[in-house]
Amino acid sequence: MRALAVAGSGALVIGGDFASVGGAAHTRLARVLASGAVDASFSPSINGSVRALAVLPDGRILVGGEFTSVNGTARTHLARLNADGSLDTAFNPAPDGAVYALSARVDGSVVVGGAFGTIAGQSHARLALLKSDGSLDSGLTATANAEVYVLAGLLDGRALAGGAFTALGGASDYLLSRVSGTSSGAYSFSVGSGLTSATWTLSGPAADFSAVALSYSTNGNLWTALGNATPSADGKTWSWSGGTTLPANTNFLLRARALSSAAGGGSSGVTEVYWQFYNTTAAGTVTVGTYTGDSGSGTGGTGGNGSSGGSSNTGAGSVTLTGTRYAGSTNASASGYFSDFSSLLRLKGGEVQFVNFVIGGSASRRVFLRAAGPGLARMGVSDFAPKPKLELYTAAGGLWAAASSPVTDAGTLALANSLGALSLVSTEADAALVTTLAPGSYVIAVWDGAGTGGAVMTELFEADGNTPANLVAYSTRASAAANTGTQTVEFTIKGTAAQSVLVRALGPALTAQGLGGTNADPTLQIQNSTGTTLASNDNWETPVTTNGTAGATAAQLTTVAANVAAAALTAGSKDAAVLLSLNPGSYTATVAGVNSAAGVTELEVFEVPSVTGSNSNGTGSNTTTPANSTGSTGGSGGGGGAPSGWAFGLLALALLARRRRG
């Protein structure tokens, strides 16, 4: 057997060089029912090897290979059969060489790969796009200089091609490439009024899939299966309805996992896509306000609901504000959001690490906190702190909770191990707690209870599970020892859209706050999960171009810092800062002193919420603020951002004294 494709009702169409299946004569092509029985009513005859198969939504079957005849009728290397196995006489592209791979698309077209030089009467070597009638589609111009053995269709209409080629489309491409035509595929989701049905709709030249399963999640971590969707006759709409009711009055993600059949020598592929909803309302672009004013300065809006900011206006005219809506959420930028943070550093024997984080919005959130020491051994870290301790304080300095160590509560263990955190083991002396917090600013204090110091990883995970996280700011302060030393913060952005992020490494700014022993010249670097550096900076007023992307200017950084309520940096200081837009994924921020110099540093990460303005006969600007912030009023309008109360200062000094007393 050389080829396989999934047909309706779970049946399989198989092809190859065989003469019988299940003891019955079937010449190189057969259909096996879901029960495992061979379909005796399906028995086409093909006189050469079958190398590729694709079942179309209407049940017809594309067959490629090394044959010259199908059911006694001349067909060279490519044919289309009706669902009953009879030859579709209207389809005859007649390639002059073998066909090894097929990738069908929902608009009826098909990408063909093989060893041919001409197809559909035209020269088009080894790779071609055919229309549903078998004629050549000139939208795909790429050809290959050697055989194409494997194709995998993509949701946007492009296709991955693999083979023996070293050039494709006139460019050097060794063995693997991606090709596209002149049009693109697309998709959309919808949810029924009773929240008990959903559909996934494909359009254009999107890949044709053989099976689709739907599921939903309220936090992007834990998913509930809804079941398999049923395709329409043309394969463009996949529908689900069942006994499960989708979440009401909260944001949720709907996910489709779509299976494409194996093509040629390849394996089956899985495509996974998401869409955000609040009840039946899908995420998208929405107008959130209009300001019309006369000449002169406009009046700034009031921050506080996360979806309307202030505006300024010069000249007569109007300003219309639009933003990306996360379904029904009040956070206009929530389609990308922080879900977790972790920081790793090596504490001295009597040193305390302080982590400040801010919960925005208007609803309380459950969080998971952990100080990992012994658990780091499983990551290959040998110099870990043997007895990490963790306490959580309010911005006012009140003790909120102290972490257990070791953790024996089954619920806490199960939650930790479901979040993607470093696994929590009851026999290790790591400290952890789960608590629910109202919007506001909080401080985590971490130290080594044994007094010897060592490596500690402090983790913060949103664990509410009902709505996307609203962790809008995070900061960690500790010293970086000479030659060993950096502070490292890893964070994850989830959702389906990019999130603007302000990251700062402070040293001189801490001196200005009256703190001694600070790092005089910290540097900052942001990397993605593959280790690629996305942004870097030494001195905040000097932008650095990284991978062709220019760094933010001092003016931009100053404006954004004011909007998120971050302390202003002094002109001429050697603090570092970057502003960048990050797609969903995992990232690492690292701060270190120039030439590995020691000193206390603070690493800050801020969500930068924003909406965009489009103007008519005037100019304007706006910025959203989280729900627990106070917006500014006046000509510039719309300030706010992360709430104030970065509660290090006296609290830090008091905790240091407390730890040293024992």
Buried (B, 14 or more C-beta within 10 A) or exposed (E): EBBBBBBEEEBBBBBBBBEEBEEEEBBBBBBBBEEEEBBEEBBBBBBBBBBBBBBBBEBBBBBBBBBEBBBEEEBBBBBBBBBEBEBBEEBBBBBEBBBBBBBBBBBBBBBBBBBBEBBBEEEBBBBBBBBBEBBBBEBBBBBBBBBBBBBBBBBBBBBBBBBBBEBBBEEEBEBEBBBBBEBBBBBEBBBBEEBBBBBBBBBBBBBBBBBBBBBBBBBBBEBEEBEBBEBBEBBBBBBBBEEBEBBEEBBBBBBBBBBBBBBBBBEBBEBEBBBBBBBBBBBEEEEBBEBBBEEEEBBBBBBBBBBBBBBBBBEEBBBBBBBBBBBBBBBBBBBBBBBBBBBBBBBBEEBBBBBBBBBBBBBBBBBBBBBBBBBBBEEEBEEBBBBBBBBBBBBEEEEBBEBBBBBEEEEBBEBBEBBEBBEBBEEBBBBBBBBEBEBBBBBBBBBBBBBBBBBBBBBBBBBBBEBBBBBBBBBBBBBBBEEEBBBBBBBBBBBBBBBBBBBBBBBBBBBBEEBEEBBBBBBBBBBBEEEEEBBBBBBBBEBBEBEEEEBBBBEBBBBBBBBBBBBEBBEEBBBBBBBBEBEBEBBBBBBBBBEEBBBBBBBBBBBBBBBEBEBEEBBBBBBBBBBBBBBBBEBBBBBBBBBBBBBBEEBBEEBBEEBEEE
